Amino acid sequence: MALDARPLVWGAPGAAPDERRLRHLGQALAEVLTGRRPPETLAGRLTDRAYRDLVRAGRMIAASRPPFAGRPHVTEPRDGALEMCVVVHCGERDHVLAARLERRGHQWLCTDFETA
């Protein structure tokens, strides 16, 4: 699945998140964390710190098949911040991937992520 290279733009403040784009971001993160996508393909989607963490994390999800990120579950803890989690199906064991995104102007950047 190709990641849409355009910034994560929702439109006017308060607009509902685009679930499809969030799932694509979750899918791309899962692909990097399973070693199936180079991390530099996400450089423009993450803050510098989150990108360094992604590069340092390397392959941290063992996968016997290509990962598939499910439907994102999204919360908005405050204006300008979203937190999402997706279940990543990747073989014998599923994983959960959580990410925090913050609005920078009209663009959303991933500021943190974790998986279990």
C-alpha positions in Angstrom: 0.0 0.0 0.0 1.5 3.3 -1.0 1.6 6.1 1.5 0.0 9.3 0.3 2.9 11.7 0.2 0.8 14.8 0.9 0.8 16.3 4.4 -1.9 15.0 6.7 -4.2 18.0 6.2 -7.7 17.9 7.7 -8.8 21.4 6.7 -10.1 23.9 9.1 -9.4 23.4 12.8 -12.0 21.2 14.3 -12.5 19.2 11.1 -13.0 15.4 11.6 -9.9 13.3 11.1 -9.5 11.4 7.9 -9.6 7.8 9.0 -8.2 6.5 5.7 -5.0 8.6 6.1 -4.6 7.6 9.7 -4.8 3.9 8.7 -2.3 4.5 5.9 0.1 6.1 8.5 -0.4 3.2 10.8 0.2 0.7 8.0 3.4 2.5 7.0 4.7 2.6 10.6 4.0 -1.1 10.9 5.8 -1.8 7.6 8.9 0.0 8.9 8.7 -1.7 12.3 8.6 -5.1 10.5 11.5 -4.3 8.3 9.4 -4.2 5.1 9.7 -0.4 4.4 12.7 1.9 4.8 12.1 4.5 7.6 13.1 7.4 5.4 9.8 7.1 3.5 8.2 8.5 6.7 10.7 11.3 7.4 8.2 14.0 6.5 5.4 12.5 8.6 7.3 12.5 11.9 8.9 15.1 14.1 12.7 14.8 14.1 12.7 13.1 17.5 10.1 10.6 16.5 12.0 9.9 13.3 15.2 9.2 15.2 13.3 6.9 17.5 11.9 5.0 14.5 15.3 4.6 12.9 16.8 3.5 16.2 13.9 1.0 16.8 14.6 -0.8 13.6 12.8 -4.1 13.2 10.9 -4.5 16.4 7.9 -6.5 15.3 8.4 -10.1 14.2 6.2 -10.9 11.2 5.7 -14.1 9.3 3.7 -12.3 6.7 3.3 -8.7 5.5 1.6 -6.5 8.2 -1.9 -5.3 7.9 -3.0 -2.4 10.1 -6.7 -2.5 11.1 -9.1 0.3 11.6 -7.7 3.1 13.7 -9.2 4.0 17.1 -8.8 7.7 17.6 -9.1 10.0 20.6 -8.5 13.7 20.8 -6.9 14.4 24.3 -6.8 18.1 23.5 -7.3 20.5 20.6 -4.5 20.0 18.1 -3.5 16.5 19.3 -4.7 13.0 18.2 -3.9 9.7 19.7 -4.6 6.5 17.7 -4.1 2.9 18.0 -4.3 0.1 15.4 -4.1 -3.6 15.7 -1.4 -4.9 13.4 -2.0 -8.4 12.0 1.3 -9.9 10.9 1.2 -13.7 11.4 0.9 -15.8 14.5 0.8 -12.9 16.9 -1.0 -9.6 16.5 0.5 -6.4 17.8 -0.9 -3.0 18.9 0.6 0.2 17.5 -0.1 3.5 19.2 0.8 6.9 17.9 0.4 10.5 18.9 0.0 13.2 16.2 0.0 16.9 16.8 -1.2 19.6 14.4 1.5 22.0 13.1 -0.5 24.6 11.2 -2.6 22.5 8.9 -0.2 19.5 8.9 -0.3 16.6 11.4 3.0 15.1 12.5 3.6 12.0 14.5 5.4 13.0 17.7 5.5 9.6 19.4 4.7 5.9 18.8 5.0 2.6 20.7 4.1 -1.0 20.0 3.4 -4.1 22.1 
